[in-house]
């Protein structure tokens, strides 16, 4: 199971700073639920691991078109509790998504956080 958690726990910062970033046993069932109900459907839709990035100016940035496409897929095709599309600089975009183990408790709460420069 540990190798399947690498997409959640792999961190260059944790490796550099020698931080144990392993998922605690107490959250593994929640991660499994998130994977089955939200992330795997997105991965199937995308057709590859969900870590695509676009490179500009020598830095890694998440493309807004990709973020919007993935966000819209999650919004209309998965059972989530909260879904957030966020940017702090209008160059890097990321998605936060959560779901509850009891799907009846999912609120389908959508937030767009587009901080102005």
N, C-alpha and C positions, 0 to 999 in steps of 0.2 A: 504493500500500500504506500510506503514512503516514497517510492519513485514516482507514483502517480500524483503526489502532492507537490512535486517540484515546481510546477507552474505557479503555485501559491507561495512557496517558501523561498524560491531562488532569489537571491538578492546580492548584487555586487557589493553593496555597502555592508551588509551583514558579513559577507566573506572577508572583506578587507578589514573590518573591525573585530573579526572573530566573535560575532554575535550568533548565538544559537537561534535560528529562525524557524525551527521545526514547529509544526502545528501541534498544539497540545491535544492529547487524546479527547478532551472534553469538547472540542469543536469539530472533530473529524466528521461526525454524523451530519452536522450543519453544512460542512463543505461538500459532502457527498450529495446532499439534497440540492444545494445550489448548482452543482455540476449537472446533475440529472435533469433538473427542471428549467435551468436558465442557460448555463454556459455551454453544455453539449449541443443543445439546439442551435445556439449561435455558431458554434464551431462547425456543425454540419452545414449550416447556411453559407458560411464563409468558405468552407472547403479546406481549411488549414488551421493550425494553431492561431489563436486570436492575439497575436503579438505583432501585427504588421505596422511598420513605421515608414515614414517618408523622410528623406534626408535633405536638409537645406543648410547652407552656410556651415557645413562641417559638423552640425549638431543633429541629434535625433529628435524628430518632432512627429506627433501624431496628426495626420491629415484630417481636416475638418470634414471632408466628404466621406472618408472612411468612418469617422466617429459618428456622423449623422446616420449613415447607412446602418451601422451596427445598432445604434440607439433606436432607430425606427423599427428594426427587426425585433429587438427585445420588447419594445413597447407594444407592438401589435401581435406578437407570436409567442410570448412566454408569460408565465404566471409569476409575477414578481411582487414584492412588497413595496420597494422604493427603487426608483430609477432616476439617476441624476446625470445630466450632461454638463460638464464643467470646463471652464477655461479661466486662467488668470491673466493671460497675455495675448489671447487671440492667435496664438501660434501653436500652442500645445493644448490638446483637448483630451479629456479622459472621461470615462464612464464609471460611475459607482452603481452597483446593482445588489440588491439583497432580496431574499425570499424567506418566508417563514416555513418551518417544518409542517405546520398545519396550513394547507393552502387556503382554507376558509378565512384565515386571518390576514391574508395578503390584501393590502389597501390599494394597490396599483397607483401609488403616489408618484407623480412625475414632477421633476424640478429641472429647470434650465438655469444654470448659474453662469452667466457670461459677464464676468467682472469687466468694467470699463477701464481702459488704460489711464 
